[in-house]
Each structure stands twice: as C-alpha cells, then as structure tokens.
Amino acid sequence: MGYQHILVAVDDSPIAIAAADQTMILARALGSQVTIASVVVIDPLTSVSFYKNVPGITDYYMEAKAHAKNILAELGLKFTNAGIETHTQLLSGQSPGEAIAKLADELSVDLIVVGSHGRTGFKKAVLGSIAQEILTSSHVPVLVVKHTK
C-alpha cells in the first residue's frame, strides 16, 4: 500500500509548516501527489450570511481568507518547485477537523498529515484539538507531526 495522494492541513503556525515539510519528504520519497488545505473557521453561532452583513466581521473573515490563500500559494509553489504534483484547497467551515476529513473522503486521499501543538488539560479543553478532531472524523490514516525543527 502506497500513499499516492496525501492531504496536508495547514494554517500559519510553525507546527503546520513542519507538517508540510514532513509531507514534502514523504511525497518526494513515494512519488505522491499532494493537496494542501486550509480551513477558515466560520463561527458556529453565526452563519455565512451574517458575515456578509456585518462590516467588521466581514473584514475579519475576508482578511482570514486572504491570509489563508497566501499561505496556500506559498506552500503550493514550494511543493511544485520540488517537482511534486500539488493542488490547494481553501475551505470554510465551523469545524476544521470535520472539513479536512470530509475533503479527504471527497478526494480519496490515502493519508492526512496534520500538525499538533500538543496542548493538554485546560488549554486543550478550551482551545480544542483539530488533530484529535481529524483523527476521530477520518476514515484514512493520519500522520500527526508534533514538533518543529
């Protein structure tokens, strides 16, 4: 069993960049194609239509999308320059973990790579764990990268 298509979930954190770096190593070694995805979170207490009607929130949401697009473009170029077939996906959703797991199913990927900050206790309860959410929502193997170099 090879990993022909790898999905890596990223944001702008150092641990997400480390996950992308590990994905690049794997993709090069295995000849895999890669999809790099980022999720812009929509507040679960509101809806997308709310974002469109409130200027301050609309600005925040649009800035978050633009920032995510820039990260995807930079990483996409890095992977492409390394000779790896690469696609990017910008997602919006209330649950980043579920959005990534759903995309993995839609694309029929063989592996998901995600970074984890390794939060525990109160910080994990308050901030949540996207990696844990992906692990529980996904039907494919998940590689969790926990440390930056």
SVG drawing of the C-alpha trace seen along z (x, -y; Angstrom):
<svg xmlns="http://www.w3.org/2000/svg" viewBox="-27 -48 42 50">
<polyline fill="none" stroke="black" stroke-width="0.4" points="0.0,0.0 1.5,-3.3 0.4,-6.8 -0.4,-8.1 -2.4,-11.1 -1.5,-13.0 -3.6,-15.7 -1.9,-18.1 -3.8,-20.5 -2.1,-23.9 -2.5,-27.2 0.2,-29.8 1.6,-28.1 5.2,-26.7 3.8,-23.2 1.7,-23.3 4.7,-24.3 6.6,-21.4 3.7,-19.1 4.1,-20.5 7.8,-19.8 7.2,-16.2 4.6,-15.9 7.2,-17.1 9.7,-14.5 7.1,-11.7 5.7,-12.9 9.2,-13.0 10.1,-9.6 6.9,-7.9 6.1,-9.9 2.8,-11.1 0.6,-13.9 -0.3,-16.4 -3.3,-18.5 -2.6,-21.3 -5.7,-22.5 -6.5,-25.3 -9.8,-26.0 -11.2,-29.4 -13.4,-28.9 -17.0,-30.2 -18.3,-31.0 -20.8,-28.2 -23.1,-30.8 -23.5,-32.7 -23.8,-31.9 -22.1,-32.9 -24.9,-35.4 -24.2,-37.1 -20.6,-37.6 -21.8,-39.3 -24.0,-41.8 -21.7,-43.0 -18.8,-45.1 -16.3,-44.4 -16.8,-40.7 -16.9,-40.7 -13.5,-42.4 -12.1,-39.9 -13.4,-36.9 -12.1,-38.3 -8.7,-39.0 -8.6,-35.5 -9.4,-34.1 -6.8,-36.3 -4.1,-35.2 -5.0,-31.5 -4.8,-31.9 -1.3,-33.4 -0.2,-30.5 -1.6,-28.0 0.1,-29.8 3.5,-29.9 3.4,-26.3 1.9,-25.2 4.8,-26.9 7.3,-25.3 5.9,-21.8 5.6,-22.5 9.2,-23.7 10.2,-20.5 8.6,-18.6 5.6,-17.4 2.2,-17.4 0.3,-19.8 -3.2,-21.2 -4.5,-23.6 -8.0,-23.9 -9.3,-26.7 -12.3,-25.6 -14.7,-27.4 -16.5,-25.6 -17.5,-25.5 -15.3,-22.6 -11.8,-22.5 -11.3,-18.8 -14.6,-17.7 -13.9,-19.9 -10.5,-18.2 -11.9,-14.7 -14.7,-15.4 -12.2,-16.7 -10.1,-13.6 -13.1,-11.4 -14.0,-13.6 -10.5,-13.4 -10.0,-9.7 -6.6,-10.5 -4.5,-7.8 -3.1,-9.8 -3.7,-13.0 -0.9,-14.9 -1.6,-17.5 0.4,-19.3 -0.4,-19.2 0.6,-21.8 0.4,-19.1 -1.9,-21.0 -3.2,-19.2 -5.5,-19.8 -7.3,-23.1 -5.7,-24.5 -6.9,-21.5 -10.4,-21.8 -10.7,-25.5 -8.8,-25.6 -9.8,-22.2 -7.6,-19.9 -8.0,-20.0 -5.7,-17.0 -7.8,-15.0 -10.9,-16.0 -9.4,-14.8 -8.3,-11.5 -11.9,-10.8 -13.6,-12.0 -11.3,-10.5 -11.6,-7.2 -7.9,-7.2 -4.6,-7.1 -3.5,-10.3 0.1,-11.3 0.4,-13.8 3.5,-15.9 4.2,-17.2 7.4,-19.1 9.1,-21.7 12.7,-21.5"/>
</svg>
